[in-house]
């Protein structure tokens, strides 16, 4: 049965046995927006984030964008968790709490890709030095996918039950942001998740 669900690609049912509704052909309920309709918006967001990277624990612009998208999707939003972290809550009846996590920070590295949306940003690091900044670890992609996931889940509330906890985490590159959010009450101020999902970007 699990392999059949994997073949259907129904992420939430796979991870926590969430009830999903299907039509007679076995396709997800039409309330779930076709992802291709959302791709142009997500592509524009990705390019914007890529062009405007921010150093660890300084992700104020990125976190503001994340918060705006969560609010537009109907999430309860709490900003400045662990300094620049953002938490979004979407409650949708009884069921498990699933935490979706994306990191936001970039690296003090000069971009040399030649892309039209390449970063030309410089920032002051914690020592006061002005350094180039770019997304070299894919955190711009991480933010983009989580924005997309929250939009789709919010639009498909008739197909699942439970709570989505969307977490945009600062300071992954310096290994301080996750602890900062926990110290600021991430698992006390918000529902404790039954499962936590993150992601990596592989380039080959």
N, C-alpha and C positions, 0 to 999 in steps of 0.2 A: 504494500500500500504506500509505503514511504517513497519507493522509486517511482510509482505512478504520479505522486504529487510533485516530485522533482522534475519529471518530464513536463508537467503542466507549468512549472516555473512560478508557482504561487508562493512567494517568499514568506509571507506571514504565516500561512498555514504550515509550511515546512518547519518553521522555527518554534512555534508554540501551539500548534494544533488549533489555530484560530479558525472559527467558522467563516467560510467564504461562500458566496452564492454563485452558482454557475448556470448558464443557459443549457439547453438540451444538447448542444454540441460540445459541452465541456469547456467553453471559454469563460473567462471572468465576466462578471456582471458588467453590462455596458455603462454603468455609473462610473467605472474606472476609466478615466480619460486615456485615450491613446497617447502613449509616450511621445510619438513623433510630433504631436501637436504642441508639445511643451519644449521640444528641442531648440527651436530658434531663441526662445527666451533664456534657456539655460546656456546656450552658446554665448549669448551676449553677456550674461553674468560672468561666465568663466573668463572671457577676454578682459572684462573690466577688472576682475580680481587679479588676473595675471599681470595687468598693467599697473596695479596699485598694491603691491605687496607691503607687508608690515612686519617688523621684527617681533620676536617673542615678547609677550606681555605688553605690547604696544599696538595691539590689533583693533584700535578704536573704530576705524572706518569699516573694516571687515565685519566686526561684530554688530555695528549699526545696520549694515546691509542685511545681515542674517536676521536680526530682530525685526526689521521691516517686513521681510518676506514671511516670517512666521506669523506676524500679526495679520498680514493680508490673507493668510491661509486659515485664520481663525484660532490660532494657538494662544494660550495664555503665555505671556513672555516676561521673563525676568532677566534683566541685563546686569552687567558688572558683577557677575558671580566669579569669585576668584580673580578679581580685578577687571578682566576684559571678557570673561566667558559669558555665554548666553544660553539660557535654558528655555525651551518651549514645551508646553504641556497641552496635549489634546486628549481630553477625556471623552470616552465614547461607550459608556455602559460598563457592565461587569466583564472582567477578563484580565489577562495578564498585563503587566507593564513592560513595554519593550523600549529600551534605550538605544537610540541611534546616535552615534558620535562621530563628529568630524573635527579635525584640528585645523587651525587657521593661519599659523605663523609661517614666515618665510625665512630665508637665510641671508647672511651678509656676504652675498656673492654677486658679482657683476654678470648680467645676462649677455650672452654673445650669440643668441640664436638667429638674429636678423629678422625675427618675426615683426610684422607691422604693429602688433600689440605687445611687443617686448617691453619689459620694465626698464625705465630710465630713472627710477626712484633712488634717492639717497635718504638716509636717516641717521640720527645720532644713536649710537649704541649705548649701553649702560655705562661705558667709560667716558662718554662724551665725544667719541670719535665719529666723524662723518663717514659712513660706509655705504657702498652700493647694496641694494636689496633686490632679491628676486625669488620667485617660487621655483625651486629646484627639486623639491620633494613631492610635488603634487597636491599640496594642501589647498590650492585654488580649485582643483578638481574635487577634493573632499567636500569643501563647502558647497560647491555646485550640486553634487549628487544629493547632499542632504536637503538642500532647498527643494530640489526636484522631488525627492521622496516624500517630504512633508506635504507638498502641494497635492501630489497624487493621492496620498492617504487621506488627506482632508476632504478631497472630492469624492472619495469612495467609502464614506462612513457607513453606508448601508450594507457593506460587504464584510465588515469586521467589528469586533467588540473588544474593548480594553482601553489601555492608555498608552499613548505615544509620548516618550520623553526624548525630545530632540536636544542634544547637547553640542554646542559649538565651543570647543576647548582651545584656550590659548596655550602658548608656551610649550609645545611638544618638543621643539628642537632643543630646548634647554632643560627638558625633563622637569619642569616646575609647574606647568599649568594644571595638570590633572590633580596634583596634590593641593594646589591653591584652591581649586573648586571644591574638593572634598573638605578642606579645612574651613571653607566658607559655607559648609552645610549642604552640599549637593545631595547627600543621601539622608539628610534630616529634614530639610526644607521642602523636598520634593519626594514623590513616591519612589520607594526603592524598587529598582528594576528586577524583573524575573530573568531577563536575558539582556546582554549588551552586545551590539553589533558595531564594528568599525570597518575600515577598508584600507586597502593599499592600491596604489597605481603602479602597474608594471609596464615598462617601456621596453620593447624588444625590436 
